[in-house]
Amino acid sequence: MSWLRSARTSAGDLVDVELAGGLIAQVLPAAGTAALGEGDEDLDGQVLLPSFAEPHAHLDKALTASRAPNPAGDLLGAIAAMQGIAGTLTRADIAARAERALRIHLALGTTAVRTHVNVGGPVGLRPLEALIDVRERWRGLVDLQLVALVSVPLSGQPGKDLRQALKEGADIAGGAPHLDPEPGRAVGICLDAAGDAGVPLDLHTDETLNPALLTLETMTDLVIRTGFAHPVTASHCVSLGVQDAPTQQRVAEAVARAKIAVVALPQTNLYLQGRDRPAATPRGLTAVAALRAAGATVAAGGDNLRDAFHPVGRGDALEVAALMVTCGHIAPEAALASVTAGPRAALGLPPVAIAPGAPADLVAMPAADALEALGAAPAQRTVWRAGRVVARTTVHSRVASPQQLEGAAP
Ligand SMILES: [Zn+2]
């Protein structure tokens, strides 16, 4: 049992928060005068938020940008760059980079990560084996979910690879049906594999600006028609963003009815998509507004962390949320929800609020309010997982004031 004193909620209230048994036990107006007991923290007005959840990473590829350059900067260039280093992707190399990426995420306040893991082809099962080890090692610190990402055609060996990966310990069925010669059939193959294994489905969906490819609609039809019993996530859904408004609304309403969560991935899709259109370059983003208006679960993720698919990025959920404000045109509060409540729902995790009974998975940072936390994304953060401090970053910055400029260093 411990107290977080003088924490600021996103509503701006100053509160004392009691943690017990990994949960928030009570939230009271800040007493101000309470003495700190052992294990208590004085947050001194820092903003306290639910910790972040990353709904779509590629930890097996993370932090390879220098090893696998992608001069074309597009999707095919990225795939070719990764194939070029496939031979160097040993289990030890994959595990080491994945753990480095997890440390980056955890330090910045992310306590749950769903990662897609390449299965089959030149890397075989090495990435999955490495990530299963990492998942087990990090249990209790970061919830790590593994999606088996197989190639195409799903009617051939990749479809068998998918079933094999789910037997070997992958948590979720994945794939990229929009790349398949028979996209609609590929969706069905992935759905059947997930259903037979009794696991959720998370597909790379329509990662293209080609409006003729809309497998999201096939997915919603199949999920509704078959009464698919497990959680379903559609990642990317870029082509939905280039449909006309009535189509966006129709598909978004079907997505909401099918209870499919949609993951927007602004960093990678703003980077990869639209390079062949130098004038009025389209944004590679899904139809965020239509999906939200329809009541669908919308989450936002970082996707690629400094690899051939996106060579920059800090692994910070607040960087993703800021892009949802700037490029996705949603309000800051909704952008914060897209990296907290949205992905937690998509990942099947219990919701977190600064309220009694919620899991004590939290992040605090110095900011006057939630909007400043989102805008400034301070590096200084404290992170709790199940009520225990699991990361603490402190920053010292010294800046000269004008009267010091003559002769006095900061
Ligand atoms: Zn991806």
Residues whose N, C-alpha, C, O or C-beta is under 5 A from the ligand:
A	BS01	ZN	none
